[in-house]
């Protein structure tokens, strides 16, 4: 019988706390973004080192998995602040 697992020793890297969110992406007047824009938003999100996964789930919707202990949602969305897009949690 094997010994029970123990937590990693102090100072060793631990598993990141991954948060999964769905983001809605709109252009002006609450119109959902088309597939091209949504795909580009996912590509920009993937550039953030805390993002382990970002992909379009449909026009206007992006699924994102990120380390919430390193970055806030505001940090993730900051690159889009001057684009005219509206992005929020669905």
C-alpha positions in Angstrom: 0.0 0.0 0.0 1.4 3.4 -0.9 1.8 6.3 1.5 -0.7 9.1 1.3 0.3 12.1 -0.8 1.5 15.1 1.1 1.4 18.8 0.1 4.5 20.0 -1.8 7.3 21.3 0.4 7.4 25.0 1.3 9.0 27.0 -1.5 8.1 24.5 -4.3 5.9 25.7 -7.1 2.3 24.9 -6.6 -0.5 24.4 -9.1 -2.0 27.6 -10.3 -5.7 28.4 -9.5 -7.3 28.2 -12.9 -10.5 30.2 -13.4 -12.8 29.5 -16.4 -14.9 32.3 -17.7 -17.0 33.0 -20.8 -16.7 36.5 -22.2 -19.3 38.2 -24.4 -17.8 40.5 -27.0 -19.9 43.3 -28.5 -19.2 46.0 -31.1 -21.1 49.3 -31.0 -24.8 49.2 -30.0 -24.7 45.8 -28.3 -24.3 43.9 -31.5 -22.3 40.6 -30.9 -18.9 40.6 -32.6 -18.5 38.5 -35.7 -16.4 35.4 -35.8 -13.3 37.2 -37.1 -13.3 39.8 -34.3 -14.0 37.2 -31.7 -11.2 35.0 -32.9 -8.8 38.0 -32.8 -9.9 38.7 -29.2 -9.1 35.1 -28.2 -5.7 35.4 -29.9 -4.8 38.6 -28.0 -5.9 37.0 -24.7 -3.6 34.1 -25.3 -0.6 36.5 -25.3 -1.2 37.0 -21.5 1.1 34.6 -19.6 -1.6 33.8 -17.1 -4.0 32.5 -19.9 -3.7 28.8 -20.4 -6.6 28.6 -22.9 -8.7 31.1 -25.0 -10.9 30.2 -27.9 -14.0 31.4 -29.6 -17.1 29.4 -28.6 -19.2 31.1 -31.2 -19.5 34.6 -32.7 -19.3 37.0 -29.8 -18.3 34.5 -27.1 -14.8 33.6 -25.9 -13.9 30.9 -23.3 -10.9 31.8 -21.2 -9.0 29.8 -18.6 -6.5 31.9 -16.6 -4.6 32.0 -13.3 -6.7 34.3 -11.2 -4.1 34.5 -8.5 -1.7 36.3 -10.9 -4.1 38.5 -13.0 -7.5 40.0 -12.5 -10.2 40.2 -15.1 -9.4 43.9 -15.5 -5.8 43.0 -16.3 -6.9 40.6 -19.0 -9.3 43.1 -20.6 -7.0 46.2 -20.4 -5.5 45.7 -23.9 -9.0 46.2 -25.3 -9.8 49.4 -23.5 -9.4 51.7 -26.5 -10.6 49.3 -29.2 -14.3 50.3 -29.0 -15.2 46.7 -28.1 -17.4 45.9 -25.1 -16.3 42.8 -23.3 -17.9 41.3 -20.2 -18.7 38.1 -18.4 -21.7 36.2 -19.8 
